[in-house]
């Protein structure tokens, strides 16, 4: 298990640009080699360069687990072909789901692990398709009166961290849907409640914004069991 605190493009919002699951990770094609080396040395899973609609916001546009990945319909043909090549080499059963939704920041709209998924009401008409792509029970559920469960949370198969205003009742529901051992509140990067912006995690390792404080890191790593 490895933990890294670092920056991307000079900022602490590492989760905006990078994503990982328990099979592979993706990073922007424009990332400098030294940062790529840092990321690859943190995770044991293979990492691949990609863009989405010529954008580096990989963590914002995608949601994935070991079973599949959801990408927006604005992804270019060559970008999609690259993704198909990367995932086919790893797992023939891995699903790539292209969803044509007006709201397409799927990293912000979907919170998932390999056991369950929570999606925004913005995606309720795509619930069955998302469930098929990710291969897990999928629930439309929002908490803290925010319609972005993927943005205000971060999870792996062991634990989940959520927005600091999340209630005990909401925490119990989230824990049940994701089937994790523990869910707790936290922030990243000195008090920011949008946890996925400052954390990229799977079951083995974590990549966090450089501004994350000691108490934040202790809470994140303890709950996620990193």
Legacy VTK file of the C-alpha trace (Angstrom):
# vtk DataFile Version 3.0
C-alpha trace
ASCII
DATASET POLYDATA
POINTS 226 float
0.000 0.000 0.000
1.331 3.424 -0.981
0.172 6.939 -0.157
1.196 10.016 -2.149
0.531 13.723 -1.584
1.240 15.686 -4.736
-0.009 18.288 -7.198
-1.182 18.192 -10.817
-0.757 21.185 -13.098
0.365 23.110 -10.013
-2.869 22.511 -8.093
-4.202 20.197 -5.419
-7.329 19.027 -7.264
-5.734 15.749 -8.307
-9.041 13.915 -8.583
-10.238 16.274 -11.274
-7.616 14.925 -13.655
-6.866 11.342 -12.604
-9.050 8.313 -11.966
-8.346 4.770 -10.813
-10.213 1.573 -10.009
-8.999 -1.864 -8.977
-8.056 -2.788 -12.560
-6.433 0.298 -14.105
-6.086 4.066 -13.992
-6.285 6.944 -16.458
-4.406 10.230 -16.570
-4.338 13.200 -18.988
-2.207 12.790 -22.087
-0.675 16.222 -21.415
0.634 15.362 -17.944
4.380 15.876 -17.560
6.521 12.716 -17.290
7.686 13.361 -13.708
4.082 13.490 -12.468
3.173 10.389 -14.459
6.103 8.566 -12.847
4.893 9.607 -9.382
1.388 8.297 -10.067
2.596 5.027 -11.565
4.927 4.430 -8.629
2.003 4.864 -6.207
-0.375 2.325 -7.758
0.327 -1.258 -8.781
-2.372 -1.111 -11.473
-1.420 -0.023 -15.020
-2.078 3.624 -15.918
-2.881 4.912 -19.383
-2.851 8.382 -21.008
-6.068 9.690 -22.513
-8.156 12.778 -23.151
-11.921 13.168 -23.316
-13.237 15.654 -25.871
-9.649 16.954 -25.929
-9.967 17.740 -22.224
-7.682 16.743 -19.362
-10.603 16.490 -16.894
-10.574 12.697 -16.811
-11.730 12.429 -13.201
-14.659 14.758 -13.838
-15.935 13.066 -16.993
-15.644 9.400 -15.977
-16.978 7.033 -13.330
-15.686 3.483 -13.121
-15.152 0.310 -11.154
-13.497 -3.005 -12.008
-16.512 -3.996 -14.126
-16.918 -0.965 -16.346
-16.436 2.712 -17.068
-18.953 5.396 -17.983
-17.902 8.147 -20.379
-19.812 11.027 -21.998
-21.000 10.932 -25.603
-18.709 13.868 -26.403
-15.705 11.545 -26.258
-13.895 11.490 -29.610
-13.743 8.383 -31.775
-9.959 8.078 -31.425
-10.210 8.627 -27.659
-12.821 5.887 -27.381
-10.697 3.533 -29.482
-7.760 4.107 -27.146
-9.912 3.322 -24.128
-11.197 0.166 -25.789
-7.626 -0.943 -26.487
-6.501 -0.290 -22.916
-9.377 -2.155 -21.300
-9.527 -5.039 -23.776
-5.943 -5.955 -22.947
-6.893 -6.151 -19.272
-10.342 -7.717 -19.212
-12.491 -8.891 -22.121
-15.622 -8.514 -19.982
-14.986 -4.894 -19.029
-17.811 -2.633 -20.183
-17.381 0.816 -21.711
-20.647 2.689 -21.518
-21.169 5.860 -23.514
-24.092 7.829 -22.093
-25.703 10.678 -23.976
-26.781 12.908 -21.116
-26.974 16.686 -20.897
-25.328 16.363 -17.483
-22.137 14.503 -18.342
-19.692 15.131 -15.490
-20.105 11.518 -14.427
-17.288 11.632 -11.896
-19.335 14.218 -9.990
-22.709 12.560 -10.575
-21.821 8.965 -9.660
-20.299 7.490 -6.506
-19.392 3.852 -6.967
-17.174 0.975 -5.961
-17.179 -2.705 -6.948
-20.221 -3.392 -4.737
-22.709 -0.601 -5.394
-23.386 2.779 -6.952
-25.161 5.982 -5.932
-26.243 8.296 -8.733
-27.676 11.790 -8.974
-31.321 12.387 -9.837
-29.948 14.090 -12.959
-29.202 10.552 -14.213
-32.337 8.756 -13.035
-33.456 7.903 -16.581
-30.093 6.155 -17.126
-30.197 4.137 -13.900
-30.657 0.735 -15.558
-27.935 1.406 -18.117
-25.509 2.542 -15.410
-26.325 -0.574 -13.408
-25.547 -2.762 -16.425
-22.255 -0.991 -17.184
-20.930 -1.027 -13.629
-22.403 -4.433 -12.800
-23.641 -3.382 -9.360
-26.883 -2.402 -7.652
-27.469 1.265 -8.442
-29.587 3.649 -6.377
-30.704 7.210 -7.054
-29.864 8.945 -3.783
-28.753 12.443 -2.791
-27.580 13.781 0.531
-26.666 17.129 2.088
-29.144 18.605 -0.439
-26.445 18.342 -3.111
-27.116 16.542 -6.393
-23.480 15.509 -6.873
-22.821 12.352 -4.814
-19.626 11.637 -6.722
-18.248 15.090 -6.006
-18.885 15.210 -2.254
-17.634 11.689 -1.538
-14.783 9.274 -2.155
-14.942 5.498 -1.739
-13.257 2.173 -2.279
-14.518 -1.304 -1.346
-13.565 -0.852 2.301
-14.790 2.601 3.264
-16.329 5.866 2.182
-15.749 9.511 3.135
-18.526 12.041 2.670
-19.316 15.751 2.993
-18.986 16.971 6.621
-22.686 17.929 6.808
-23.882 14.411 5.984
-26.260 13.141 8.694
-25.974 9.861 10.592
-29.066 8.560 8.795
-27.582 9.418 5.407
-24.291 7.782 6.387
-26.125 4.579 7.286
-27.845 4.494 3.879
-24.590 5.180 2.003
-22.805 2.435 3.939
-25.571 -0.013 3.081
-25.637 0.834 -0.648
-21.863 0.658 -1.108
-21.522 -2.299 1.293
-18.466 -0.808 3.001
-17.227 -1.363 6.536
-17.315 2.303 7.472
-18.527 5.679 6.225
-17.437 8.889 7.913
-17.273 12.606 7.233
-14.143 14.411 6.098
-12.687 17.154 3.940
-9.622 17.409 1.689
-7.035 20.090 0.946
-7.559 22.123 4.130
-11.307 21.985 4.534
-12.702 21.475 1.020
-15.855 19.293 1.229
-15.659 18.084 -2.382
-13.685 15.011 -1.516
-13.234 13.432 -4.922
-11.469 16.572 -6.149
-8.591 15.941 -3.780
-8.384 12.158 -3.626
-7.790 9.319 -6.094
-8.090 5.919 -4.419
-8.618 2.225 -4.897
-8.397 -0.654 -2.414
-4.605 -0.582 -2.217
-3.308 2.962 -2.640
-4.192 6.639 -2.588
-3.105 9.835 -4.331
-4.067 13.024 -2.493
-3.738 16.763 -2.928
-0.592 18.238 -1.440
-2.652 20.600 0.745
-4.351 17.759 2.649
-3.640 18.209 6.350
-2.426 15.587 8.793
-5.865 15.122 10.406
-7.504 14.855 6.972
-4.971 12.258 5.856
-5.428 10.258 9.044
-9.185 10.161 8.602
-9.001 9.347 4.881
-6.469 6.571 5.218
-8.085 5.039 8.311
-11.599 4.837 6.855
-10.386 3.659 3.436
-7.959 1.267 5.174
-4.970 2.387 3.108
LINES 1 227
226 0 1 2 3 4 5 6 7 8 9 10 11 12 13 14 15 16 17 18 19 20 21 22 23 24 25 26 27 28 29 30 31 32 33 34 35 36 37 38 39 40 41 42 43 44 45 46 47 48 49 50 51 52 53 54 55 56 57 58 59 60 61 62 63 64 65 66 67 68 69 70 71 72 73 74 75 76 77 78 79 80 81 82 83 84 85 86 87 88 89 90 91 92 93 94 95 96 97 98 99 100 101 102 103 104 105 106 107 108 109 110 111 112 113 114 115 116 117 118 119 120 121 122 123 124 125 126 127 128 129 130 131 132 133 134 135 136 137 138 139 140 141 142 143 144 145 146 147 148 149 150 151 152 153 154 155 156 157 158 159 160 161 162 163 164 165 166 167 168 169 170 171 172 173 174 175 176 177 178 179 180 181 182 183 184 185 186 187 188 189 190 191 192 193 194 195 196 197 198 199 200 201 202 203 204 205 206 207 208 209 210 211 212 213 214 215 216 217 218 219 220 221 222 223 224 225
